[in-house]
Every structure is written in structure tokens, then in C-alpha cells.
Amino acid sequence: MATLGKVTNRYAKAFFEGLRESKDSARVLEDLEAFRAAASAHKELTALFASPGFAEVQKTQIVSDLAEKMKLSAAATRILVGLSRMERLTALGPILARLRVLLLESQGVQPIHVRTAE
């Protein structure tokens, strides 16, 4: 699990650096979240992205096709294709969570976690 945390952090920081100066960072984040939600809603798609039985080229083509059909921004599509090529699509959720925190911190917002008693 520690390895996933390191991978997540590295990718989130790289994407953050690319998006930090962009005026479209909110749109890109929304697009990435929309893709994550769509992929998570379909067990078959989630299994396909995690499966070593499908070639990286096939997964990348599926990502490109979905991004086009969803009308995702070019930046979001590049990020997703890059993650697909590196076999990291299954880490998209944690990468997005860390990326959100980095973007908020860059705006001077300190995220907090609230727990309530049950």
C-alpha cells in the first residue's frame, strides 16, 4: 500500500505542475472525475483496466474512445491516455484525491476532515 501512496503522490504532483498555471484546471479536474465515475460505475470496465489480459494499446484505445464520446478536454484526455500507457488507470481515484488537495493548498485553502460520532 505504501507503494501506491508514493505512486499516487508522484502522479498527482506531476499533474499539478502541469495544471497549476492553467486556467482550465477546474474543467480538467471535473473531466477526470467524470471519467473516474463513469469507469467505476461499470464493473466490466474497471476489470478491463485492471486486467493484465488486455494489452496496453487496447486499454489506451478504449480510454481515447471514451474520452471522445464524453467530450473531455484535451488535457484530461492526455492525462488519461498517459495513465493508461503507464498501466496506472486503477490509481485514478487516489491520484485525483491527492491532486484536489494540492490544488486547494495552492489556493491557500487547507482541507480538513470532519468525523462525527455515530
SVG drawing of the C-alpha trace seen along z (x, -y; Angstrom):
<svg xmlns="http://www.w3.org/2000/svg" viewBox="-25 -31 32 43">
<polyline fill="none" stroke="black" stroke-width="0.4" points="0.0,0.0 2.9,-2.4 3.9,-1.9 0.5,-3.0 0.8,-6.1 4.2,-7.0 2.9,-6.4 -0.3,-8.4 1.7,-11.3 4.2,-11.4 1.5,-11.4 -0.6,-14.0 2.4,-16.3 3.3,-15.9 -0.3,-16.7 -0.5,-19.6 2.7,-21.1 1.1,-20.8 -2.2,-22.3 -1.1,-24.9 -0.8,-27.7 -3.8,-26.6 -7.0,-28.5 -8.8,-25.2 -7.6,-23.3 -11.1,-23.1 -12.5,-21.8 -9.7,-19.2 -10.4,-18.0 -14.1,-17.8 -13.4,-15.8 -11.1,-13.4 -13.7,-12.9 -16.4,-12.3 -14.3,-9.6 -13.5,-8.0 -17.2,-8.0 -18.2,-6.5 -15.5,-3.8 -16.3,-3.0 -20.0,-2.6 -19.2,0.2 -17.6,3.3 -16.6,4.7 -14.6,1.5 -13.0,1.5 -12.0,5.1 -10.7,4.5 -8.4,1.6 -7.0,3.8 -6.6,6.9 -3.2,7.9 -5.1,9.9 -5.7,6.8 -2.8,5.1 -1.9,1.5 -2.7,0.5 -6.3,1.9 -6.8,0.1 -5.5,-3.1 -7.7,-3.0 -10.7,-2.4 -9.7,-5.4 -9.4,-7.6 -12.7,-6.5 -14.5,-7.1 -12.9,-10.5 -14.0,-11.5 -17.6,-10.3 -17.7,-12.1 -16.3,-15.2 -13.5,-15.5 -10.9,-18.3 -7.7,-17.6 -5.7,-18.0 -7.8,-15.5 -7.6,-13.1 -3.8,-13.4 -3.7,-12.6 -5.9,-9.6 -4.0,-8.3 -0.8,-8.7 -2.1,-6.8 -3.3,-4.1 0.0,-3.7 1.7,-3.5 -0.9,-1.0 -2.0,-3.4 -5.7,-3.8 -6.6,-1.8 -5.0,-4.5 -7.0,-7.3 -9.2,-7.8 -6.4,-8.2 -4.4,-10.4 -7.5,-12.7 -7.9,-12.9 -4.3,-14.0 -4.5,-16.4 -7.5,-18.1 -5.6,-18.6 -2.6,-20.1 -4.9,-22.5 -6.7,-23.6 -3.4,-24.1 -2.0,-26.2 -5.1,-28.5 -4.4,-28.9 -7.2,-26.5 -6.4,-24.0 -8.5,-20.9 -9.9,-19.4 -11.5,-16.1 -14.5,-16.1 -15.6,-13.0 -18.9,-12.7 -19.9,-10.2 -22.5,-7.6"/>
</svg>
